[in-house]
Structure formats: C-alpha cells, structure tokens
Amino acid sequence: MAKVTITQVKSIIDKPQSQKRTIQALGLGKISKSVSVEYTPQIAGMIKKVQHLVEVKEQ
C-alpha cells in the first residue's frame, strides 16, 4: 500500500461533531500537525469527509 502524509491546515472550530471526530481519528487536532498513514479505502473516505480541512501528499 502507498503511504500518504496528511496535514491539518484549517481549524475544526465551528465544524460539525462528525468532522471533529474524523480529524481526531486521523491523529490530527492542531493546525500544521502531520501524520503518515497507509492509504486504505477507510483512510480515503475519512480524507474525503474532511478534505476542506486537510492537505494530502503522497510519499
């Protein structure tokens, strides 16, 4: 599987609770925090749900 780096670029203040939980499940929570994860269908769905809050780069 390919790995991707996900970086939070926007705040989760005033966002729906489901988006806040998705950000936490990805291991994010603060602006500029990054995580590297395997690109699976589950991760792809999570990224799609919060795509306006994160930046994704392939490794």
N, CA, C and O atoms as a printed pandas DataFrame, in Angstrom:
     atom_number atom_name residue_name chain_id  residue_number  x_coord  y_coord  z_coord
0              1         N          MET        A               1    0.831   -1.192    0.000
1              2        CA          MET        A               1    0.000    0.000    0.000
2              3         C          MET        A               1    0.875    1.255    0.000
3              4         O          MET        A               1    1.974    1.268    0.554
4              5         N          ALA        A               2    0.367    2.286   -0.623
5              6        CA          ALA        A               2    1.062    3.571   -0.648
6              7         C          ALA        A               2    0.842    4.290    0.674
7              8         O          ALA        A               2   -0.160    4.078    1.357
8              9         N          LYS        A               3    1.792    5.138    1.019
9             10        CA          LYS        A               3    1.651    5.946    2.225
10            11         C          LYS        A               3    1.354    7.380    1.809
11            12         O          LYS        A               3    1.809    7.845    0.764
12            13         N          VAL        A               4    0.587    8.068    2.637
13            14        CA          VAL        A               4    0.283    9.475    2.411
14            15         C          VAL        A               4    0.554   10.249    3.693
15            16         O          VAL        A               4    0.457    9.715    4.798
16            17         N          THR        A               5    0.891   11.509    3.517
17            18        CA          THR        A               5    1.065   12.416    4.650
18            19         C          THR        A               5   -0.129   13.360    4.657
19            20         O          THR        A               5   -0.421   14.028    3.666
20            21         N          ILE        A               6   -0.810   13.400    5.796
21            22        CA          ILE        A               6   -1.985   14.249    5.948
22            23         C          ILE        A               6   -1.623   15.360    6.917
23            24         O          ILE        A               6   -1.153   15.097    8.023
24            25         N          THR        A               7   -1.842   16.604    6.503
25            26        CA          THR        A               7   -1.538   17.771    7.322
26            27         C          THR        A               7   -2.806   18.585    7.512
27            28         O          THR        A               7   -3.495   18.908    6.545
28            29         N          GLN        A               8   -3.111   18.914    8.753
29            30        CA          GLN        A               8   -4.274   19.756    9.029
30            31         C          GLN        A               8   -3.896   21.197    8.722
31            32         O          GLN        A               8   -2.886   21.700    9.217
32            33         N          VAL        A               9   -4.717   21.869    7.897
33            34        CA          VAL        A               9   -4.412   23.242    7.504
34            35         C          VAL        A               9   -5.460   24.246    7.983
35            36         O          VAL        A               9   -5.227   25.453    7.926
36            37         N          LYS        A              10   -6.610   23.761    8.455
37            38        CA          LYS        A              10   -7.651   24.654    8.952
38            39         C          LYS        A              10   -8.159   24.164   10.297
39            40         O          LYS        A              10   -8.029   22.987   10.636
40            41         N          SER        A              11   -8.738   25.080   11.055
41            42        CA          SER        A              11   -9.249   24.784   12.382
42            43         C          SER        A              11  -10.556   23.996   12.318
43            44         O          SER        A              11  -11.299   24.076   11.340
44            45         N          ILE        A              12  -10.821   23.235   13.378
45            46        CA          ILE        A              12  -12.074   22.489   13.468
46            47         C          ILE        A              12  -13.117   23.220   14.318
47            48         O          ILE        A              12  -14.186   22.676   14.597
48            49         N          ILE        A              13  -12.809   24.439   14.722
49            50        CA          ILE        A              13  -13.771   25.237   15.482
50            51         C          ILE        A              13  -14.984   25.510   14.596
51            52         O          ILE        A              13  -14.834   25.835   13.418
52            53         N          ASP        A              14  -16.170   25.380   15.154
53            54        CA          ASP        A              14  -17.446   25.603   14.454
54            55         C          ASP        A              14  -17.718   24.592   13.348
55            56         O          ASP        A              14  -18.535   24.858   12.466
56            57         N          LYS        A              15  -17.060   23.451   13.373
57            58        CA          LYS        A              15  -17.330   22.384   12.414
58            59         C          LYS        A              15  -18.244   21.351   13.077
59            60         O          LYS        A              15  -18.296   21.279   14.305
60            61         N          PRO        A              16  -18.964   20.554   12.289
61            62        CA          PRO        A              16  -19.834   19.524   12.867
62            63         C          PRO        A              16  -19.043   18.507   13.689
63            64         O          PRO        A              16  -17.866   18.262   13.425
64            65         N          GLN        A              17  -19.696   17.927   14.675
65            66        CA          GLN        A              17  -19.052   16.972   15.576
66            67         C          GLN        A              17  -18.455   15.792   14.805
67            68         O          GLN        A              17  -17.391   15.295   15.174
68            69         N          SER        A              18  -19.115   15.344   13.755
69            70        CA          SER        A              18  -18.601   14.204   12.992
70            71         C          SER        A              18  -17.268   14.529   12.323
71            72         O          SER        A              18  -16.402   13.660   12.217
72            73         N          GLN        A              19  -17.097   15.769   11.872
73            74        CA          GLN        A              19  -15.827   16.163   11.268
74            75         C          GLN        A              19  -14.734   16.273   12.327
75            76         O          GLN        A              19  -13.583   15.925   12.067
76            77         N          LYS        A              20  -15.086   16.750   13.511
77            78        CA          LYS        A              20  -14.114   16.821   14.609
78            79         C          LYS        A              20  -13.625   15.428   14.980
79            80         O          LYS        A              20  -12.434   15.223   15.211
80            81         N          ARG        A              21  -14.554   14.464   15.038
81            82        CA          ARG        A              21  -14.182   13.091   15.379
82            83         C          ARG        A              21  -13.324   12.465   14.290
83            84         O          ARG        A              21  -12.413   11.691   14.586
84            85         N          THR        A              22  -13.603   12.790   13.044
85            86        CA          THR        A              22  -12.808   12.256   11.941
86            87         C          THR        A              22  -11.380   12.784   12.016
87            88         O          THR        A              22  -10.429   12.028   11.818
88            89         N          ILE        A              23  -11.223   14.067   12.298
89            90        CA          ILE        A              23   -9.886   14.656   12.453
90            91         C          ILE        A              23   -9.137   13.956   13.584
91            92         O          ILE        A              23   -7.957   13.638   13.441
92            93         N          GLN        A              24   -9.811   13.715   14.702
93            94        CA          GLN        A              24   -9.171   13.031   15.827
94            95         C          GLN        A              24   -8.800   11.599   15.459
95            96         O          GLN        A              24   -7.739   11.112   15.848
96            97         N          ALA        A              25   -9.670   10.923   14.711
97            98        CA          ALA        A              25   -9.402    9.540   14.316
98            99         C          ALA        A              25   -8.196    9.455   13.377
99           100         O          ALA        A              25   -7.494    8.444   13.351
100          101         N          LEU        A              26   -7.965   10.506   12.619
101          102        CA          LEU        A              26   -6.794   10.540   11.744
102          103         C          LEU        A              26   -5.511   10.842   12.523
103          104         O          LEU        A              26   -4.413   10.718   11.979
104          105         N          GLY        A              27   -5.643   11.231   13.772
105          106        CA          GLY        A              27   -4.469   11.544   14.587
106          107         C          GLY        A              27   -4.077   13.001   14.527
107          108         O          GLY        A              27   -2.960   13.365   14.894
108          109         N          LEU        A              28   -4.989   13.836   14.067
109          110        CA          LEU        A              28   -4.722   15.269   13.972
110          111         C          LEU        A              28   -5.447   15.986   15.098
111          112         O          LEU        A              28   -5.979   15.339   16.000
112          113         N          GLY        A              29   -5.475   17.306   15.062
113          114        CA          GLY        A              29   -6.171   18.050   16.098
114          115         C          GLY        A              29   -5.680   19.474   16.213
115          116         O          GLY        A              29   -6.375   20.332   16.757
116          117         N          LYS        A              30   -4.489   19.733   15.703
117          118        CA          LYS        A              30   -3.946   21.087   15.728
118          119         C          LYS        A              30   -3.486   21.447   14.320
119          120         O          LYS        A              30   -3.052   20.585   13.555
120          121         N          ILE        A              31   -3.587   22.716   13.993
121          122        CA          ILE        A              31   -3.155   23.190   12.681
122          123         C          ILE        A              31   -1.653   22.925   12.528
123          124         O          ILE        A              31   -0.882   23.133   13.465
124          125         N          SER        A              32   -1.254   22.473   11.361
125          126        CA          SER        A              32    0.126   22.151   10.977
126          127         C          SER        A              32    0.601   20.798   11.491
127          128         O          SER        A              32    1.747   20.427   11.239
128          129         N          LYS        A              33   -0.230   20.053   12.199
129          130        CA          LYS        A              33    0.161   18.716   12.623
130          131         C          LYS        A              33    0.038   17.769   11.437
131          132         O          LYS        A              33   -0.917   17.852   10.665
132          133         N          SER        A              34    1.009   16.868   11.294
133          134        CA          SER        A              34    1.021   15.928   10.183
134          135         C          SER        A              34    1.129   14.506   10.687
135          136         O          SER        A              34    1.729   14.244   11.729
136          137         N          VAL        A              35    0.534   13.582    9.926
137          138        CA          VAL        A              35    0.669   12.160   10.203
138          139         C          VAL        A              35    0.888   11.436    8.880
139          140         O          VAL        A              35    0.398   11.870    7.837
140          141         N          SER        A              36    1.627   10.332    8.930
141          142        CA          SER        A              36    1.825    9.477    7.764
142          143         C          SER        A              36    1.080    8.186    7.998
143          144         O          SER        A              36    1.273    7.528    9.021
144          145         N          VAL        A              37    0.226    7.815    7.053
145          146        CA          VAL        A              37   -0.591    6.614    7.191
146          147         C          VAL        A              37   -0.633    5.859    5.874
147          148         O          VAL        A              37   -0.365    6.422    4.812
148          149         N          GLU        A              38   -0.973    4.575    5.954
149          150        CA          GLU        A              38   -1.204    3.772    4.758
150          151         C          GLU        A              38   -2.476    4.273    4.088
151          152         O          GLU        A              38   -3.449    4.607    4.764
152          153         N          TYR        A              39   -2.468    4.324    2.761
153          154        CA          TYR        A              39   -3.639    4.804    2.022
154          155         C          TYR        A              39   -4.567    3.630    1.749
155          156         O          TYR        A              39   -4.393    2.897    0.776
156          157         N          THR        A              40   -5.556    3.463    2.624
157          158        CA          THR        A              40   -6.544    2.398    2.508
158          159         C          THR        A              40   -7.888    3.009    2.129
159          160         O          THR        A              40   -8.038    4.229    2.194
160          161         N          PRO        A              41   -8.864    2.203    1.737
161          162        CA          PRO        A              41  -10.188    2.752    1.437
162          163         C          PRO        A              41  -10.813    3.487    2.626
163          164         O          PRO        A              41  -11.529    4.471    2.443
164          165         N          GLN        A              42  -10.542    3.012    3.836
165          166        CA          GLN        A              42  -11.088    3.666    5.025
166          167         C          GLN        A              42  -10.475    5.058    5.205
167          168         O          GLN        A              42  -11.182    6.022    5.500
168          169         N          ILE        A              43   -9.170    5.152    5.027
169          170        CA          ILE        A              43   -8.490    6.444    5.148
170          171         C          ILE        A              43   -8.947    7.380    4.034
171          172         O          ILE        A              43   -9.121    8.577    4.263
172          173         N          ALA        A              44   -9.141    6.845    2.831
173          174        CA          ALA        A              44   -9.605    7.654    1.702
174          175         C          ALA        A              44  -10.966    8.278    2.016
175          176         O          ALA        A              44  -11.196    9.447    1.706
176          177         N          GLY        A              45  -11.855    7.520    2.620
177          178        CA          GLY        A              45  -13.169    8.035    2.992
178          179         C          GLY        A              45  -13.076    9.113    4.052
179          180         O          GLY        A              45  -13.802   10.107    4.004
180          181         N          MET        A              46  -12.176    8.916    5.016
181          182        CA          MET        A              46  -12.001    9.925    6.066
182          183         C          MET        A              46  -11.438   11.220    5.478
183          184         O          MET        A              46  -11.858   12.315    5.851
184          185         N          ILE        A              47  -10.487   11.083    4.558
185          186        CA          ILE        A              47   -9.906   12.263    3.919
186          187         C          ILE        A              47  -10.974   13.008    3.130
187          188         O          ILE        A              47  -11.038   14.237    3.178
188          189         N          LYS        A              48  -11.805   12.281    2.411
189          190        CA          LYS        A              48  -12.855   12.910    1.609
190          191         C          LYS        A              48  -13.826   13.700    2.485
191          192         O          LYS        A              48  -14.309   14.759    2.086
192          193         N          LYS        A              49  -14.108   13.178    3.681
193          194        CA          LYS        A              49  -15.054   13.830    4.587
194          195         C          LYS        A              49  -14.519   15.162    5.107
195          196         O          LYS        A              49  -15.293   16.087    5.352
196          197         N          VAL        A              50  -13.205   15.264    5.276
197          198        CA          VAL        A              50  -12.611   16.495    5.831
198          199         C          VAL        A              50  -11.609   17.122    4.859
199          200         O          VAL        A              50  -10.651   17.768    5.283
200          201         N          GLN        A              51  -11.828   16.934    3.577
201          202        CA          GLN        A              51  -10.865   17.411    2.584
202          203         C          GLN        A              51  -10.663   18.932    2.607
203          204         O          GLN        A              51   -9.618   19.422    2.180
204          205         N          HIS        A              52  -11.644   19.670    3.097
205          206        CA          HIS        A              52  -11.524   21.128    3.173
206          207         C          HIS        A              52  -10.685   21.573    4.373
207          208         O          HIS        A              52  -10.367   22.756    4.499
208          209         N          LEU        A              53  -10.325   20.637    5.253
209          210        CA          LEU        A              53   -9.548   20.971    6.452
210          211         C          LEU        A              53   -8.117   20.454    6.393
211          212         O          LEU        A              53   -7.283   20.855    7.204
212          213         N          VAL        A              54   -7.820   19.569    5.444
213          214        CA          VAL        A              54   -6.508   18.920    5.395
214          215         C          VAL        A              54   -5.870   19.058    4.027
215          216         O          VAL        A              54   -6.520   19.396    3.038
216          217         N          GLU        A              55   -4.563   18.783    4.007
217          218        CA          GLU        A              55   -3.783   18.735    2.774
218          219         C          GLU        A              55   -3.136   17.362    2.722
219          220         O          GLU        A              55   -2.583   16.905    3.722
220          221         N          VAL        A              56   -3.194   16.700    1.578
221          222        CA          VAL        A              56   -2.692   15.340    1.450
222          223         C          VAL        A              56   -1.558   15.308    0.420
223          224         O          VAL        A              56   -1.674   15.859   -0.675
224          225         N          LYS        A              57   -0.455   14.646    0.804
225          226        CA          LYS        A              57    0.682   14.471   -0.106
226          227         C          LYS        A              57    1.053   12.997   -0.153
227          228         O          LYS        A              57    1.099   12.334    0.883
228          229         N          GLU        A              58    1.318   12.482   -1.347
229          230        CA          GLU        A              58    1.766   11.105   -1.480
230          231         C          GLU        A              58    3.257   11.036   -1.166
231          232         O          GLU        A              58    4.012   11.977   -1.410
232          233         N          GLN        A              59    3.652    9.897   -0.621
233          234        CA          GLN        A              59    5.078    9.731   -0.302
234          235         C          GLN        A              59    5.736    8.844   -1.322
235          236         O          GLN        A              59    6.935    8.582   -1.230
